[in-house]
Amino acid sequence: MNALFEPWSPVFTADPYPAYERLRAGGRVHWFEPTGQWLVPHYADVSALLRDRRLGRTYLHRFTHEEFGRTPPPPEHEPFHTLNDNGILDLEAPDHPRIRRLVTKAFTPRTVAALEPTVRRLAAELVAKVKRAGGGDLLADVAEPLPVAVIAEMLGIPHQDRGLLRPWSADICGMFELNPSDETARRAVTASQEFSAYLRGLIAERRAKPGEDLISALIAAHEDNEEVGPGGSRQKGGGGRGAGRLSEQEMISTCVLLLNAGHEATVNTTANGWWTLFRHPDQLAALRADHSLLPTAVEELMRYDTPLQMFERWVLDDIEIGGTVIPRGSELALLFGSANRDPARFDRPDTLDLSRAENPHITFGAGIHFCLGAPLARLELAASFGELLREAPTMRLAGEPEWKPGYVIRGVRELPVEL
């Protein structure tokens, strides 16, 4: 099955879905020697395993590297791992629920609803620029700046510094690809050091002069055992000593994670979604004729061409999948893109249907690591797609896009359009 799964091939990256179909037909789990992972392509398995507590995003809460049969990362990678390993995406209990409980306060329905005017204003400003120019690169002009600006607003990043965020994020996220190169690791380490140093300085400023932003609220949780409330407000915690505390490193890692996870999927869903619509003119015409389809359209675009193709889990205790025993110490590669096209769960999965009513895609994950920013991502996507549908109803593709080399976080390099 190794010949079917070629994550470093530009042809595969451009369209992995035929290979996924063959993987699903070939069984429930496949060993992939080049990365030393077990590939899991079926929806039912991926969905169940995301909730299975015999698996973990990390194993260090239970084992050392040596006990788990793994080689520790090189010492020169330490800045990246210190940053990454203290974020909730790569933590398990008891640290994960403690930190997530604090950060979730910033993503309640009321808080996200309060952000809607800001999100819509930013989307309108970006689309207006494209309209005045008669077109441009939809990725660079709309898809990237909108979610970055929203997260920067939430964190209270000064406007003059926001240009630093996307390059740092891109370099750090390079380490999430399969078998990253030495150069990729070097860039990720440098970005981790620079981003961490920047946030330490910003945290020091907010300690001296708190605001109503998320960083100020996290500082309060760190120093006063208070919790993060809507809009960055602070309220007393009641979980006992330490229940509402964050270390400074956890604050830094949380802020970086919110930026990285808070925009990568939204960026690629926007650009990949419009590329999908341009290739399905009948569906695009239906959406342009009836904007009330937008909520189901956003969900369908996330399912049809999944922005995060793979999510990994460590096997903490032996498990069995389809008669194959997967021993402790193994790593699973859960293929989100394949799961979202599984005919066992979706009717006509290879057909784009913007009116699809039942759409339990797993683009945002499942279980305790379900994306806490999902409501905000949906708001941003609805705002940008809606604004483009209203203000650029004749927008069309101006050139064939080229895919970036990354497979795990999969997207186009640019999406040229004209009005």
Secondary structure by P-SEA (a helix, b strand, c coil): cccccccccccccccaaaaaaaaaaaccccccccccbbbbccaaaaaaaaacccccccccccccccccccccccccaaaaaaaaaacccccccaaaaaaaaaaaccccaaaaaaaaaaaaaaaaaaaaaaaaacccccccccccaaaaaaaaaaaccccccccccaaaaaaaaccccccccaaaaaaaaaaaaaaaaaaaaaaaaaaacccccaaaaaaaaacccccccccbbbbbbccccccccccaaaaaaaaaaaaaaacaaaaaaaaaaaaaaaacaaaaaaaaacccaaaaaaaaaaaacccccbbbbbbccccccccccccccccccccaaaaaacccccccccccccccccccccccccccccccaaaaaaaaaaaaaaaaaaccccccccbbbbbccccccccccbbbbcc
